[in-house]
Amino acid sequence: MTETVTDEKIVVSPETRRRREKIAERKTVVYETRADTTVVQVTGERLKTQLFTRFGFMKPALEEIKFVSIDKYYEPYMVMSARYFIDYFRKCAYKVKVDKKVLEIILLNHKLKPNQVADSFENNYKELKLEGEERLINEAKISLILDKSGHEVTANSLPSAPSERDPKKILKKYAAQEIAPDADLEIIRSRILHRPKDADRVVKELFEISERTIIYTPRFRLVYRNVKTGNEKTLEIDGVTTERIHTQPPAEILRKLI
């Protein structure tokens, strides 16, 4: 079972009186560290020469790369599920072609007068404009896993593990970079909460967050130095799986390489 912390209050936005909001309490989960520090360092020794590879294949000798330090930290992820529903009316106008001989039309006990179309070919018809409202329903659902910067990541980026019994204590001990109280709400609202621009009258509007969890997963950061060049490189190891974490290069760098 996963143990959570639910000390944050439900947030209700006063943004729009017509819109109801149902926001789940935010839960905090801290994964247990399954990887032993010694095993992490052994993994680092096996991978360290890859950090200083040149031209994709030239690796330095093992004795040239020296271990400098190891640091444990926690990487936060936001797991969210949300729904936005709106039942609304929008203004509309229908144009109907009418025989040019028609003087008036009685429709639903209302007398309507068609107008001559000035730009019609040879003025061979009139036009009746019917104004009213259309009722529509829009519904959107979304489930996301986001990193601390609000970028979407795959489920593979977040391994499963038992949770710590006292997550607050762990986060304080390692001075973990925590997600601001409403940062996750702002992100999910920007993704899904888009009222139609043509909405004139709202019958019902609901914004609901059913899942709102911040998961902190352990990581190890190992630093190595090339004694010949003095260059230092960092290796990150997952504290749950002991696998190397590959950091994606910025989009600008990727574009230059293509």
N, C-alpha and C positions, 0 to 999 in steps of 0.2 A: 504493500500500500504506500502511496505517496503522502507525506505529511506536509502541510502547508501553513503559512502564516496569513491571517485575514484581518489585519488590524486597520486596514484602510476603509473609510466610509464610502457608502454608495454615493456616486456623483450624479447630480441632476442638474442639467444645464437650463438656465432661464432664457436661453437664446430666443426661443419662439414659444409663445403661449400655446399655440395650436399643436405643437409637436410634443408627444409623450416620449420620454426616454427611460429605458430600463437598463441600467448599467450594473453589471455584476461586480461584486467586490474583487479587488485585485489580490491575487494570491502570490506568495513568494515561495519558490522551491529552490533549494540548493542541493545539487547532486553530491553524493559521496565521492571521495577520491578513491578510485579502485586501483590505480597504478601506484606501485611502490617507487619511492624516490630513486632507489638503487637501480631498479629496472629501467626507469626513465633515463638515467645517466648512461646505462649500458646501451640503450637505444640511440642516445645521442652520439656515443662513440662510434657506433656503426654507421651513422649517417653524416658525421661531421665533415668528411672530405667533400661531400656533395655540395656543401655550402660554398666552397671555394673553387668549384669546377670552372675551367676556362674553355671557351669555344664549344661547350657542350660535352666535351670528352676528356679534356686534360685535367687530371686531379692531382693535388699535391700529395706528398708522402704523409702517412699517418702521423709521424713524429713531428711534422711541421705544424700541425694543428693542435693547439693546447686549450684545455677547458679553462674558462674564466669564472663563470658563476651560474647558479641556477636559482630561479625565482618562481614562486607559485602565485597565481592570480586567478580570478574568476571572471569569465566572460558572460555577460547577460544576453538573454534572448527574450523577445516578447512573443507569446503565443496567444492569438486572439481569434474569436469567431463573432461576427456581427451580422445584423440584418437591418435593412432599411425598407420601410413600406409606406406608400402614400396613395391615398384615394382622393382624387381631386377633379375639379372642373376647369376647363380652359375655354376661352371664347373662340367662336368659330363663325365662319360666313360661307354660305354655299351660293354659287351662282348657277341659275337655271335658265336655259334658253327657252324663250316663249315666242309663239307666233306673233308677227308684227301687227296683226289685226287686233290682238287682245288688249282691252282697255284696263281691265282689273281682274283680280283673282281673289276668290273667297277661300281661305284656308284656315281651318280650325276656328271658324266664326270671326276671322279677321279679314278685312279688305286690304289687299295688297296691290300696289300699282307697279307694273313692270316699266322699266325705262328703256328708251331707245339707245342702242349701242352705237356710239358715234363712229367708231372705227371699223364697224362690221362691213363686209363686202356688200355694196349696194343697199345697205341698211335693210336687209331682208329678215331680221329678227330683233326681238326685244330681249331684255334680260331682267330676271327677277332675283334680287339679292335677299337671301334668308339668313338672318343673324341669330345666333343662339349660343348654347354651351354644349360641350362634349365632356362626358365623364370617363376618366381613365384610371387604371390602377397600375402602379409600377412597384416592383419588388426586387431587391438585390440582396444577395447573400455573399459573404466572403469569409474565408478562413486563412490566416496568415501566420507565418513565422518570420519575425523581423530581428535583425541584429541591432546593436545599440545605436547605430546611425539611422535606423528606420528603413534599411534596405532589406528586401525580401530574400530569404534563403530557403534552401530545400530542407526537408526533414532529415536528410543524411548529415547535415551540419550539426544536428543536435542528437547525440546518442542517448539511449535510455539508461537510467541508473537509479538505485535507491536514493532516497533523499536524507539529508542530515536532520537529526532530531531537533537541533537548535539552530536554525538558519541565521537568525539575527547575530548570534555569537560568532559564527563563522565569517559572515560578511564584515563584521567589525574587526575581527582578528587580522584579516588580510586586506583591510581598507579597500574593499571592493568598490568599484565604480558603479553606483546604483542608478537605476532609471528614475528620473524625476516623477513625482506622483501622478501628474496628468499627461506626461509625454506620450504615453501609449494611446490615450484617448484622442489626442490631437491628430496623431498619425492615422488612426482608423477612421476618424471622422473625415479627414481629407480624402481618404480612399473611396468611401462609399456614400457619404451623406451629401447628396447633390439634389436639391429640390429642383424640379423642372422649371425652367425660366418662364414657361407659358402658363404656370399654375395660377389660376385666378381665384378660385375658392377651394379650400381644403376641407374635405369631409373627415378624413382620418390620416394622421401621420405618426409613425412610430419608428424610433431608432433604438435598437436593442443590441447589447453586447452580452452574449451568454457565456463566453469564455474569455478570461482576462488573467493571464498568468505570466509572471516573470521568472524565468529559469536561469539560474547561475550555474555554469558548468566549469569544473576545475581545469586549469591549463598550467603547463610548466614552460618557462622561457629559459633556454640555455644559451649562454654566450660563449663563442669560441674565437680564438685569435690565431692568425697565421703569423708565426714567429719570424718568418722571413720578410714579410711585407708590413706587418703591424696592423693589417686590416682585421676588423672584428665583424662577425656575422652572428645572427640570432636564429635559433632553431626552436620552434614551438611544438610541444607534444601534448596531445589530449590526455587529461588526467583520468579519464574513464577507460578509454580504449588503448592507450599508449601508442596511438598512431600519430604520425607527423601531420601537422596542420599546414596545408598549403595556402598561403595568402595570395589572393587574386591581385594582380597588378592593376593600377588605376587605368581607367578607360583611355586616357590621353596617351599613355605609354603603349597600350595595345594598338591604338590607331597608328602610331609611328612605326610599329614593328611590322604592320601588315603592308 
